[in-house]
């Protein structure tokens, strides 16, 4: 099975998984909000981010080791795979212990990050927190095993297991909510299911890769561990900076505004994240394939594929941004929860949407960096981003509230959009990045123009929000955006390559276009 076929399989299962999880999470979140209310919803959101901050203890060793696995997997070097996986296992068990200790150590400070928690006592909040901590710690006992499957471009294994687990967890938790209306039992149910999942995953992956249970494993050579250590040191900066930029917003809001507002923000972030995941599935599914391209293809070939990859990302993330800008608040306040108390000011929504679009550009850059092993060149950038985010967010939240937090998020994110292209173009392609920024201006101009044209149409068609008017607006945005983008860019080399690659995978198009379609196939 070639790169394209493996990526296709990952994408198909990824889409099925994301749709199922989106639907299940939507039902689960709706029941949670109506049964337990805004405050506990906020506590749930804040604790999720607190544990994400603790997870920076992983410090990027997983990414470094995944990169190191590409070569032995490609060469089918079982002994070397065993050595890396044994090293990985020891590292992750250590990380689990460190997270447990740090998690317990910060528990006395929870009262300072949960402003106005209603009738909840500090004892209750601490108990809930320890259940969150338990679920995080046990995840590290099997996480390392997925790395081998992912290095073989079998991401669908982890995807399918996570989907099944989520379905079971949601069913059990919803039942517990309806029967007991109790947050503790809700979290306890998740812990039980997650623990059983870890037992199953261990048994399944041991059967899939029986050699991972071998006792006779050669340790990695000093040079090999040094390579991992060097890349991990660079990734430490990336990890710490990313956590400071991406996982602190709701914590800041909870600390300086209140817990309830964190719950409101979390619904917007939830929708953006899960709908955005439909796009991310495509781009994340080809990282290993890109690693193979970097290892085997010329610079010019890499540059062409990068530009196609980037063009497709701008198209899809731009589509998502336009849709979110016009439809997020009507969906949440008008259709889903039907309460203006669950909505954000439009300026805050605009900042969230802008960050979503620029994050698409960063996804392309980051994935290509990972595939190329370019971890050291910009290792201090995430630290700068994290510092900028924290400083701006804390200063502005005191002046303009929630909106100030997302000014910090947007500004700190754009730094990577400006700096990383120069590094990748210089190191990977031996070029200057002027073409990248020129194309950025073209893509953004079209996206902004379409968004502006849709604004009066939205006011006309959605003067009153209903399921019908919302659905009709979705159709209008879909048709108008994609037709305009197609009209403007259909003559570009990037679109031609993308079109040929897609049509070559569809039998009826392959018959029509013949050899022309087959030229776009990456799987050489």
Secondary structure by P-SEA (a helix, b strand, c coil): ccaaaaaaaaaaaaaaaaaaaaaaaaaaaaaaaaaccaaaaaaaaaaaaaaaaaaccccaaaaaaaaaaaaaaaacaaaaaaaaaaaaaaaaaaaaaaaaaaaaaacccccccccccccccaaaaaaaaaaaaaaaaacccccccaaaaaaaccaaaaaaaaaaaaaaaaaaaaaaaaacccaaaaaaaaaaaaaaaaaaaaaaaaaacccccccccccccaaaaaaaaaaaaaaaaaaaaaaaccccaaaaaaacccaaaaaaaaaaaaaaaaaaaaaaaaaaaaaaaaaaaaacccaaaaaaaaaaaaaaaaaaaaaaaaaaaccccccccccccccccccccaaaaaaaaaaaaaaaaaaaaaaaaaaacccccccaaaaaaaaaaaaaaaaaaacccaaaaaaaaaaaaacccccaaaaaaaccccccaaaaaaaaaaaaaaaaaaaaaaaaaaaaacccccaaaaaaaaaaaaaaaaaaaaaaccccaaaaaaaaaaaaacaaaaaacccccccccccc
